[in-house]
């Protein structure tokens, strides 16, 4: 049996500066969480499959975005459900974050970013 999924869980954890949590699907009472990582704020669930339909949609969007020199973001919404999910490649997360910051707070201010970091315990 391939252990590639373990490598992907490790990659997900390291992306956020934490460790993979072994046995995350097991008895959470021993670990305090069923999350795939040890992150104390984010609940990270890594799924590893041969294919996901959302990747096909994202790849199509990526090609369109590349032709326009933009960063691809897929927004998914369900009928009669509030909110949306964002599908963003991990390599593009910083760029997407900065654009969201600009949309929410206007010009990027280092003090606002530092205050946010302090609030999140960074």
TORKOLTOR-7524 format. One record per residue: y, z, x of N, C-alpha, C in turn. Coordinates in steps of 0.02 Angstrom, whole numbers, padded with zeros to 5 digits, always signed. Each point is the difference from the previous one (the first is absolute). Layout:
// TORKOLTOR-7524
YZXYZXYZX/...
//
This chain:
// TORKOLTOR-7524
-00059+00000+00042+00059+00000-00042+00062+00000+00044/+00046-00044-00015+00061-00006+00038+00045+00061-00009/+00034+00019+00053+00047+00056-00003+00072-00026+00004/+00009-00063-00019+00068-00029+00001+00047+00038-00046/-00025+00026-00055+00043+00037-00046+00029+00062+00034/-00039+00031+00045+00027+00059+00036+00058-00021+00044/-00007-00058+00032+00055-00024+00043+00062-00014-00042/-00009-00027-00060+00057-00013-00044+00033+00064-00024/-00041+00051-00015+00029+00065-00020+00040+00029+00058/-00027-00006+00061+00035+00024+00059+00065-00037+00010/-00001-00066-00009+00061-00040+00006+00052+00022-00052/-00021+00011-00061+00046+00022-00053+00031+00068+00019/-00041+00045+00024+00025+00066+00019+00050-00004+00057/-00017-00037+00051+00044-00006+00059+00066-00034-00017/-00001-00045-00049+00061-00034-00022+00052+00052-00023/-00025+00055-00028+00045+00053-00025+00001+00061+00046/-00027-00008+00061+00004+00053+00050-00045+00060-00012/-00055-00011-00035-00047+00054-00013-00071-00022+00019/-00049+00041-00016-00069-00016+00016-00040-00018-00062/-00054-00035+00011-00048-00015-00053-00035+00066-00018/-00013+00009-00064-00035+00060-00023-00073-00018-00012/-00044+00021+00044-00072-00016-00009-00027+00032-00064/-00043-00035-00033-00032+00028-00060+00048+00010-00058/+00052-00042-00004+00051+00010-00051-00026-00006-00071/-00054-00037-00010-00028-00006-00067-00047+00057-00018/-00011+00044+00048-00046+00056-00011+00036+00060-00031/-00026+00058+00010+00026+00061-00031+00071+00015+00025/+00049-00014-00043+00069+00008+00020+00020+00074+00007/-00039+00044-00028+00017+00072+00005-00003+00023+00072/-00040-00033+00041-00003+00018+00071+00060-00025+00038/+00029-00055-00023+00055-00032+00036+00067+00006-00036/-00001+00014-00064+00062+00006-00038+00024-00065-00031/-00032-00056+00017+00021-00065-00027-00057-00051+00007/+00000-00048-00045-00047-00056+00005+00034-00061+00032/+00061+00007+00021+00036-00054+00032-00037-00022+00063/+00007-00064+00018-00033-00026+00060+00034+00021+00065/+00058+00033-00006+00036+00022+00059+00019+00073-00006/+00026+00027+00055+00022+00069+00002+00074+00007-00017/+00031-00053-00025+00072+00003-00015+00014+00054-00051/+00053+00039+00011+00015+00055-00045+00045-00019-00058/+00026-00061-00001+00043-00023-00054-00030-00060-00037/-00027-00048+00038-00028-00061-00030-00075+00006-00012/-00020-00020-00059-00072-00004-00016-00019-00072+00013/-00037-00012+00053-00016-00068+00022-00073-00015-00016/-00010-00052-00038-00067-00023-00019-00010-00069+00030/-00041-00006+00050-00015-00064+00032-00060-00032-00035/+00008-00062-00021-00055-00038-00030-00015-00060+00045/-00063-00009+00017-00020-00053+00045-00054-00042-00035/+00017-00062-00015-00046-00046-00035+00004-00068+00033/-00048-00042-00017+00000-00069+00025+00063-00036-00026/+00019+00012-00062+00058-00033-00029+00028+00040-00057/+00065-00006-00009+00036+00027-00058+00042-00057-00028/+00002-00007-00065+00040-00053-00031+00074+00005+00018/+00025+00060+00008+00070+00009+00016+00019-00032+00067/-00048-00004+00046+00014-00033+00064+00014-00074-00009/-00036-00032-00045+00012-00071-00013+00072-00010-00026/+00020+00043-00046+00069-00003-00026+00050+00014+00055/-00014+00049+00041+00046+00017+00054+00006-00057+00051/-00057-00031+00019+00002-00055+00048+00041-00059-00026/-00007-00015-00064+00039-00053-00030+00075+00017+00003/+00017+00062-00015+00069+00023+00003+00026-00002+00072/-00043+00019+00047+00019-00001+00071+00020-00070+00022/-00038-00050-00020+00016-00069+00019+00067-00022-00029/+00012+00017-00062+00065-00017-00032+00057+00036+00036/-00011+00064+00016+00051+00039+00035+00015-00027+00069/-00052-00021+00036+00009-00028+00067+00044-00062-00001/-00012-00042-00050+00040-00062-00005+00074+00015-00010/+00015+00059-00028+00070+00019-00012+00025+00051+00050/-00041+00018+00049+00020+00049+00051+00008+00070-00028/-00042+00018-00049+00005+00065-00033-00063+00041+00010/+00004+00063-00017-00056+00046+00004-00036+00000-00068/-00066-00011+00000-00036-00001-00064-00012+00069-00030/+00015+00007-00064-00013+00061-00038-00027-00022-00067/-00058+00025-00019-00028-00014-00066+00010+00062-00042/+00029-00008-00059+00010+00055-00047-00049-00009-00057/-00043+00049-00012-00050-00003-00053+00018+00047-00056/-00003-00024-00062+00015+00041-00058-00052-00012-00054/-00015+00052-00037-00046-00005-00056+00038+00006-00066/-00021-00038-00048+00031+00001-00065-00007+00071-00030/+00053+00024-00028+00003+00066-00033-00009+00059+00048/+00008-00012+00064-00004+00054+00050+00065+00003+00038/+00026+00060+00013+00063+00005+00038-00010-00014+00075/+00052-00021+00032+00000-00009+00072-00037-00062+00024/+00002-00009+00064-00031-00057+00033-00030+00023+00066/-00049-00038+00023-00027+00011+00067+00027-00054+00046/+00015+00020+00061+00022-00048+00050-00058-00014+00047/-00010-00064+00015-00050-00020+00049+00039-00028+00059/-00004+00036+00056+00038-00017+00060-00048+00005+00059/+00002-00048+00044-00041+00004+00061+00028+00056+00043/-00044+00037+00033+00022+00057+00040+00050-00021+00054/-00005-00060+00025+00047-00024+00051+00071-00010-00028/+00005-00006-00066+00065-00012-00033+00029+00063-00031/-00034+00056+00004+00022+00060-00036+00069+00023+00022/+00015+00000+00064+00066+00022+00023+00055-00043-00028/-00010-00066+00001+00051-00046-00027+00010+00011-00075/-00054+00011-00036+00005+00013-00072+00035+00066-00012/-00017+00051+00039+00033+00066-00007+00075-00007+00010/+00021-00036+00051+00072-00007+00014+00036-00036-00057/-00032-00050-00029+00030-00035-00056+00005+00045-00062/-00050+00041-00011+00002+00047-00056+00055+00052+00012/+00006+00022+00062+00052+00049+00017+00069-00030-00014/+00011-00061+00021+00064-00034-00014+00014-00006-00074/-00051-00018-00038+00008-00008-00073+00017+00067-00033/-00029+00053+00026+00010+00066-00032+00063+00035+00023/+00017-00005+00065+00055+00039+00028+00057-00042+00029/-00004-00065-00005+00053-00041+00030-00013-00009+00074/+00055-00003+00038-00006-00009+00073-00043+00055+00030/-00042-00020+00046-00045+00048+00032+00041+00049+00043/-00009+00064-00013+00034+00051+00040-00052+00043+00035/+00008+00009+00065-00047+00040+00038-00004+00071-00027/+00057+00027-00022-00001+00068-00026-00043+00005-00063/+00002-00050-00043-00042+00001-00060-00073-00004+00020/-00016-00042+00048-00070-00005+00023-00022+00066+00032/+00043+00030+00040-00018+00064+00032-00009+00055-00053/+00043+00000-00050-00007+00050-00054-00066-00009-00037/-00018-00062-00012-00064-00014-00033-00058+00024+00043/+00004-00014+00065-00052+00021+00046-00007+00076+00001/+00057+00035+00001-00002+00074-00001-00030+00025-00065/+00018-00032-00056-00025+00021-00065-00076-00009-00005/-00025-00053+00032-00072-00014-00001-00037+00039+00055/+00036+00037+00039-00032+00041+00051-00016-00037+00064/+00034-00054+00014-00014-00041+00059+00033+00022+00061/
//
